[in-house]
Amino acid sequence: MKTREVFRAKALPVLQNRVFPTAAEALASPTGDMVLVQSPDTGLIFNSAFDPERLEYDQNYQNEQACSRVFQNHLDAVTAIIGRHFSGHSLIEVGCGKGYFLDHLQRQGFDITGIDPAYEGSNASVVKARFEPGLGLAADAVILRHLLEHVPDPLCFLSSIARANGGKGGIYIEVPCFDWICRQRAWFDIFYEHVNYFRMSDFRRMFGTILESGRLFGGQYLYLVAELSSLRKPRFDPDCKLDFPGDFLDGIRRLASIARNGERNAIWGAASKGVIFAVHMLGAGSEFRFAIDINPAKHGRFLAGSGLCVLAPDEAMRQLQPRDNIFVMNSNYLDEIIAQSGNQYHYCKVDHE
């Protein structure tokens, strides 16, 4: 059966969190198309134009969010969920990245091993390798935080985790919430790097036993705690048919108009949302001076697709005037941003229509 196309976008950066040493390199960075489709077999939503061979992760890939106290509070909430279900149990975090959350859990007393081929730290509890059953690693529970949206065949991947774990144990999954993206018309949350887009209904069809589920981070993320033994192939049913909003991209025109009427414009948030936002805004004829971010690894570097330079907040404040436009990529950070910038600018929340 043929898949049903629900959304299409052309020439998005293939790695939105990769920063570049020059604007020219950033502007020349590889792009790819998004063709979101829904499978008539499983009901799952994915980018049918995705090519994993185009993704190359290196030291220039910077996606650490834990510099912010707001995001640290989110990780504390996740830790509490994991503690409710897996306290005293052995854990494996697949795709632990730079190991910040793993280190956090270890400080809380959890027995945890990490797996990630791109790990750059020195924690002996991390295996620098790509996950595969042949590694011989097993635990009482597995943690998958913001990994499953990157995996071309998520069901096959979950099945391999279950096999590696002897078909038993628990699993914590956290991914972006596609229902939130659709409801908020969050066109800046559609990334080439994310091949899958999940709804809670998808996971209810994938797991027979879900112990806890919900939404986190202002509804932007969904999570579940499930039994690996209950994993099953999801089946399409009429209730899971995606009703994608026809006005999904309308916010581009409104925000571009605000930017065109401003003296100076800046983007606060040089991560995924900011990168895609900048690409669409520049395509709509709006100009931005720079992006702002508190992650020091991004300062003085340039964003894929737009070539915008990333400045530290203090440097950005020296270049902006009161009442200039700051486009806030994630309103979860609004209070933090206002406090850091002295409440002297026009703050535009892009994730609220």
N, C-alpha and C positions, 0 to 999 in steps of 0.2 A: 504493500500500500504506500501511496505517496505521502510525504510529509506536507503539512500545511504551513505556508510562510505567514508570519505574523508581523515581522519588522525587518527593515533593511537600512543599513548605513554604510557608506563607502569611505575608504581610506582613513581608518582610525589607526593610531599608533599600535603596533603589535605588543609592545611592552610599555605600558603607560607609567610605570614606576622607575624606568631607567632614566637617569639624568646624564647629561652630556657636558663635556668641558667647554664646548663652544656652541654659539647659536647656530652656526652653519651645520654642524654635525647633528644637532637636534632637529633642524628643519629637514635634513636628509634622512632621518631615521625611518626604518621600514614601516609600512602601513599594510593593513589588511581590511577586508570587507566583513561586515556583520550581516548574516542572513539568518535571523532567528526563525526557527521552525518548531512545530509541535509534532511529535511522533504519534501517528494514529494507533500504534501498537502499545506503547507504554504511557503516553500522555506527557512525557518529559519534554522540556523545552531546551533547545541547544542551537549553537551557531553551526549551520551546515557547511559554512565556508571556512571553518577553522582548520589550520594546518599547524600541528605542534612543532614541526621542524623549523618553523619560523621564529620560535622563541628560544632565545639564548640568554641565560641568566649569568651575570658576572658581578664583580665588585661594584659596578655602577648602578646596580639595581637596589633601590632604597625604598623600602615600604614600612619601616618601623614607625608605629604610631604612639608608642609608649612614652615619648617625650612629654606628652600632655597628661596633666592630672585627670582630666575628664576621661581619657582612655584608660588610664590606670584604674579608675573607679569601675569601668566596664570589666576589666580583667579581674577585679576583686569579686564582681558579681558572678563571673564565670567560675572562679575558684570556689565560691560558695555552692554552686550547683554541683560541681565535681565532688566537693566534700560531702554533700548530702548522700551521694550514691556510691562513691568509691573511696571513702576515707579508710586508710589502712590497707588498701589494695595496691597491687603493682600496676603501673600505667606505662603505656607507650604513646608518645606524641608523634604521629606520622606527619612529616612536613613541618618541622619545628622552626624552620627559618633561621634567624640569627640567634634563637634560643632564649629570647627574653621571657616568654611565658613559662618555658621549662624551668629556667632559673627561679622564676617567681614561685612556682609550685614546689621546687626543692626547698626553698627558704621556708615554705609553710609545712615542711615535713613529709611531703609526698615522695614515694619511691617511684621514680619516673625515668624512662629512657627515651631519647629523642632520635629521630631518623630524618636526615635531610642531606642531599648531595651538595647543597650550596652553603652548608654551615661553615662559618669562618672563625669560630671561637675556640676555646681550649677546654671546654667542659668534657670530661672523660665519659660522661653519661650519654653523649651524643655519638651516634654512628653516622659518619659522613658517607652516605650511600643512598641510592634510590631504593624505595621500599620494594621488596619482592619476598614471596614466601620462603625462598631459599636462604634468606638471612638467618632463619631459625629463631627469630624473636617472637615471643609470646608474652602475654600479660593478662591480668584480670580484666583490664579495660583498655580501650584505645581512644585516643583523642584526635579528632580531625577538625581543626579550626581553620576556616577559610582556605581549604585545600580542594574540597570536592568540586567546587565551581571551575577549577582549572583542569580537571581530569577528563579526557575525551570520552571515555566509556565509564561513567560513574558506577553503574551496576556491576560491571566486571571488576572494577577496582575494589568495591566493597566486598564482593565475593572472594577476592584473593586475600583480603584482610581476614575475613572469617575463616578461610581455610588455614591461613598461617596461624591463627589463634585456636586451632582445633575445633572450629565451629561453635565456640562458646565465648562467654564473657560479655561485657557491656561495651557500648560505644557512645561517645559524646560527639555530636556533629554541630558545627556552627557555620552558617553560610549567609550571604546577602539574601534578603527577602524580596523575591520578585513581586509579590503582592504589593509591598510598599513602593517599589520602583514604579509599578503601573499606577497606583493610586496617586502618588505625588508627581506623576509625569516627570520622573527623574531621568531624563534622557542622558544626563552626564554620568549615569551609573551603568551604562551599557559599554562594556570594554571588550576588545578583541581577546584579551588574555583570559577572560571569563568565558569559557565555552558553554557552561551550563547555567541555567537560571531556575532556581527552585522555589516552590511554594510548599507550605506545610502539608497541603493535600497530597503532594507527590510523596512525601516521606510516610504519610499514613498508609499509602498504597505499597510502599517498599518494605515496611516493617510491620510485622504482626503484633509485636509487643513493644509499645512505647511507654516508658516509665514516667517521663516528664517531657513537656515541650512548651514552647512559648516564644516570645520575642524579646530582644534586647536592644540596647543602644537606640532608644527612641523609636523602636519598631523597625529599624533598618536591617537588623540581623534576626534570623530565626535559629532556634536551637532545638535539639531533642536529645534525650537519653534513651537508648533502646537496647534490646537484647540482640546480639549478633546472630544467635540461632534462629531468630524470627525473620531474617532477611529473605525477601522473595522478589520475583520479577513483578514490577507494577503492571497493571492492566488498565488500558484506557477505558473510561466510562464517561457517559454524557456530562456528568457533573464536573469533570476535570477539564472540560474544553476551555481553553483560554479565550477570554473576551478582552482582547487588547484594545486600549483606548485609541480612537481615531485621531484625537487631538494631542497625541503624545508629544509632538515637537513644537506645539504652539508657544511654549514658554521661551523659545529661542528668540522669537521676534520681540516679545515684551522686554526681555532682559537686554537684548541688543539695543533697543531704543533708549533704555536708561543709560547704558554705557555711552552711546553716541551723544547724549545731552550733557554728559559730565565733562569737567575740565581735565581731570586725571582719573584713571581707573586702575585698580589693583585687584588681584585675586588673592584671597587668604586661604591657603590650603593647597600645597603643591604636590598632592598625592593624586590618586586616580581621578577623583571627581574634577579637580582643578585642571588636570591635563586635558580631559575630554571637553570640559567647559570651554577652555581657551581655544581649542580647535574649532568648535562650533561657533563661538563668538567671532573669531577672526574671519571665518567663512561668511558670517552675516555682516561683515563690514565694520565691526567695532574694534577699537584699539585699546590695548592695555599696556601700562608701563612695565609691570613686573608682577611676579608672584611672591607671596610671603609665606614662610613656613618656619616653625621653631626647631625643625630637625637640622642640626648643624651639618650633617652629611650632605645636605642639599644646597647649602649656601654657596653662591657663586657659580652654581651649575645651571644648566638650561633644560627646559622641558621639551619633551618629544612633541613634534607636530607644530608647535607654536614658536619655539625658540625663545620663550620668555625666560629671563634670568630670575633665579630664586634668591630673595634677600632675607636676611634675618629681620625680625620685627624692628629692632632699634634702627637699623639702616634704612628700612622702608619709611619709618616715621620722619626721618630727616629729609626725605624726598617728597613727601605728601604735604598737602595743605589742609587745614580744617575744612570739613564738609566735602572733601573728595570722596569718590565712591570706592568702598571696599566691598567686593562681592564675596560673601562668606559661603564657602563650599559646603559646609556641614553645620547646620544650626545647633547641633549638640555642643559645639565649641563657642557659640556666640558670646555667652557671658565671659568666658575666658579671654576671647579676643577683645571684647570691649574693655576689659580690665587692663590688658596689656597695652592697648593703644590709646587709653585715656578718654574714651568715649567722645572723640572729637570729629568723627567722620560719619558719612552716610553709609550705614551698613545694610546691604541688600542680601537677604537670605534666599539663596537660589533654590533650595529644596522645599520651599513653601509657595504654592501657587496663590 
